[in-house]
Structures are given as structure tokens and as C-alpha cells.
């Protein structure tokens, strides 16, 4: 059974940094496309970043390019390093993976960027 558990969110001032983690079970993260999405209040969930299996690279939304970095360890955990945070980055951040015909989601972690 696939489980995804996000952590690392919180309140940060504009220009600050946070590192989100997604702890997984039931999958090997280095063999799959692992993604981060976010959903701001009153808005639809949107893609943030993706990392491919093996050495197949990363992909980012234009709004976070140059500020966010997705990475992973070999087996269990996916990370999202977020730098130069802006108020518009405020959202619930979700880890996600498409595995065996289903899109799996974590419960999300709240990121609030405010002075």
C-alpha cells in the first residue's frame, strides 16, 4: 500500500526558506516520477515540480523556477527546497505519485509566507 506523508511546512517571512519532505512507503522513489503540487485558498491544485526516475531529470512550474529544487534519496523520501519565498507561494503543498494505475496523494503540509 502506497503512503505519502509530507512535513516541513510552516510560517516564514518573505525571502525566507523552507525544506519540505515527503516520506513514502510502498514504493521506491528513485524508480518513479515523483511530484509536488500546491493548492492556495480558493484556487485549483497546481503543479510545482517533478523528478523523474533514475537520471531523467527535473521539471518545474515557471513560477518557481530558480527558487525551488526537488530532490530525493534512493528509496523513501522526496524533498522540496524552497528559497526566496513569496507571499504568493502560500498554499498547502502535496506530494504525489502515479503508481499502478492510481494517482496517490499525501495529506499535505501548510506553507504560509507572510511578514
C-alpha positions as CSV (number, residue, x, y, z in Angstrom):
1,X,0.0,0.0,0.0
2,X,1.3,3.4,-1.0
3,X,1.6,6.1,1.7
4,X,2.9,9.6,1.4
5,X,3.4,11.8,4.4
6,X,4.5,15.5,3.9
7,X,6.2,17.5,6.6
8,X,8.3,20.7,7.0
9,X,5.7,23.4,6.3
10,X,5.2,26.4,8.5
11,X,5.2,30.2,8.7
12,X,8.1,32.0,7.1
13,X,8.8,35.6,6.2
14,X,9.1,36.7,2.5
15,X,12.6,35.9,1.2
16,X,12.9,33.0,3.6
17,X,13.4,29.3,3.0
18,X,11.7,26.0,3.9
19,X,12.5,22.4,3.1
20,X,9.6,20.1,2.7
21,X,9.9,16.3,3.0
22,X,7.7,13.6,1.6
23,X,8.2,10.3,3.4
24,X,6.9,7.3,1.4
25,X,6.2,3.7,1.9
26,X,5.2,1.0,-0.6
27,X,7.2,2.5,-3.4
28,X,10.9,3.1,-4.3
29,X,11.0,6.8,-5.1
30,X,14.1,6.6,-7.4
31,X,12.1,4.3,-9.8
32,X,9.1,6.6,-10.3
33,X,8.1,10.1,-11.3
34,X,7.6,11.9,-8.0
35,X,5.8,15.3,-8.0
36,X,4.9,18.2,-5.7
37,X,1.7,20.2,-6.2
38,X,0.2,23.0,-4.2
39,X,-3.3,24.5,-3.6
40,X,-3.8,28.0,-2.5
41,X,-7.1,29.1,-0.9
42,X,-9.8,29.5,-3.5
43,X,-7.6,28.2,-6.3
44,X,-7.2,24.8,-8.0
45,X,-4.3,22.5,-7.3
46,X,-1.3,23.3,-9.5
47,X,1.9,21.5,-10.5
48,X,5.0,22.7,-8.7
49,X,7.9,20.3,-9.5
50,X,8.6,16.8,-10.7
51,X,11.6,14.5,-10.6
52,X,12.0,11.5,-13.0
53,X,13.2,8.0,-12.3
54,X,16.9,7.4,-12.5
55,X,18.7,10.3,-14.1
56,X,15.8,11.5,-16.2
57,X,15.9,15.0,-14.8
58,X,13.5,17.5,-13.2
59,X,10.8,19.9,-14.3
60,X,9.4,23.0,-12.6
61,X,6.5,25.4,-12.9
62,X,7.6,28.7,-14.3
63,X,6.5,30.4,-11.1
64,X,9.1,28.5,-9.0
65,X,12.0,28.1,-11.4
66,X,15.3,29.2,-10.0
67,X,13.8,29.3,-6.4
68,X,12.7,25.7,-5.7
69,X,14.7,22.5,-6.0
70,X,13.2,19.0,-6.0
71,X,15.4,16.1,-4.9
72,X,15.2,12.6,-3.4
73,X,17.1,9.9,-1.7
74,X,17.3,6.4,-3.3
75,X,14.4,4.7,-1.6
76,X,12.0,6.6,0.6
77,X,12.0,10.4,0.7
78,X,11.4,13.3,-1.7
79,X,12.3,16.8,-0.8
80,X,11.4,20.3,-2.0
81,X,13.8,23.0,-1.1
82,X,12.1,26.4,-1.3
83,X,14.2,29.6,-1.3
84,X,13.3,33.2,-1.8
85,X,9.7,32.5,-0.8
86,X,7.0,35.0,-1.8
87,X,3.5,35.6,-0.3
88,X,2.1,34.0,-3.4
89,X,3.8,30.7,-2.5
90,X,1.3,30.4,0.4
91,X,-0.5,27.1,-0.1
92,X,-1.0,23.6,1.0
93,X,1.8,21.5,-0.6
94,X,1.2,17.9,-1.6
95,X,3.4,15.1,-2.6
96,X,2.1,12.8,-5.4
97,X,2.9,9.7,-7.4
98,X,1.2,7.8,-10.2
99,X,1.6,4.2,-9.4
100,X,-0.2,1.0,-10.7
101,X,-3.0,3.0,-12.3
102,X,-3.7,5.3,-9.4
103,X,-2.7,8.9,-8.5
104,X,-1.6,8.8,-4.9
105,X,-1.6,11.9,-2.6
106,X,-0.3,12.8,0.8
107,X,-2.4,14.8,3.3
108,X,-0.4,18.0,2.6
109,X,1.6,20.5,4.6
110,X,0.7,24.1,5.0
111,X,3.2,26.8,3.9
112,X,2.4,30.4,4.8
113,X,4.7,33.2,3.6
114,X,3.9,36.4,5.5
115,X,5.5,39.2,7.4
